[in-house]
Amino acid sequence: MSGKTLGWGRGRPATKRALAAVAAVLCAGAAAVTVAPTASATPHYPENYNFFGGIPNELVNHGGSLPGTNLARCTPSPQHPRPVVLVHGTGGGQQTNWGAYASMLANRGYCVYALTYGTLPLPWPFTAVGGMGPIEQSARQLRVFVDDVLKRTGASTVDLVGHSQGTFMPTYYLKFLGGAPKVTNYVSLAPLWQGTSGSLMVPVSRFLGGLGAGDRWLPICQACSQMLPGSAMVDKVWRGGSPYVRGIHYTNISTRYDELVLPYTSGQVPARRPGESVRNIVVQDTCAQDFSDHMAIAGSRRAAYMVLNALDPQHPVKVPCMTVPPFTG
């Protein structure tokens, strides 16, 4: 991707202001993090049910991996034979998006892997802001990553857990890049199968505030326009009358208070064809105290336990009904 697509003007001062703005928001996010009690009796890694829980890791280890993820050697157990690949949303990254999930899954015996895709060709902290590039390009990056995970672990398939754009982009990989035989479960947090009329640049603006881009956000985020209802990409994903692929088990977890996936029912698409396996969940249907918004749903303990049950339905855990605040989860 060329730097000319950014639309921020010329010269170094704008870049310096951008870097300063991003760093300021990262630091603010770190200050907002609170540590929650662990959910496992004997955890190997601290568990933190907060959407922003991974930001401190990115601050001290630029472009690194959260504890328990991306291990060079991880042999899947008989209980959890498939590695889990975490696919972040627009503006997220392998550390910043998954502070609530990496340790939770690793503590329960999963081999956990996460990538950052679709970044801009700029230095840190922009390298921590993913999901900017075209979906086709990001899907190719996912293909390479999944192949590497399978090679590392010796597994035959992976399970995908995605958030926001990370629920949509992988479908291109499955349908058009040969990924379908390599995926068993596809679990989506705040999915947007029919596209969204909401601005998916809102999460990015928390990192890139102060740039003054205004209405020029589309050149910055090439993927964002591809997720608008009726876009060529949405139409392509729906070829054949469905966004789903037969043989893959889908779980869609949505919130009524999603301010970015509009309407939230865009992610609650039932099976469209014989042979499709789809389960749709709205978190408020089982707990009125859950006020998750688009970001909080990827940080809440409730949604996390729903993900555990989607990955291993034979050994369900009880999903608590508890107050879930917006923003952090």
Secondary structure, 3 states (H helix, E strand, C coil): CCHHHCCCCCCHHHHHHHHHHHHHHHHHHHHHCCCCCCCCCCCCCCCCCCCCCCHHHHHHCCCCCCCCECCCCCCCCCCCCCCEEEECCCCCCCCCCCCCCHHHHHHCCCCEEEECCCCCCCCCCHHHCCCCCCHHHHHHHHHHHHHHHHHHHCCCCEEEEEECHHHHHHHHHHHHCCCHHHEEEEEEECCCCCCCCCCCCHHHHHHHCCCCCHHHHHHHCHHHHHCCCCCHHHHHHCCCCCCCCCCCEEEEEECCCCCCCCCHHHHCCCCCCCCCEEEEEEHHHCCCCECCCCCHHHCCHHHHHHHHHHHCCCCCCCCCCCCECCCCC
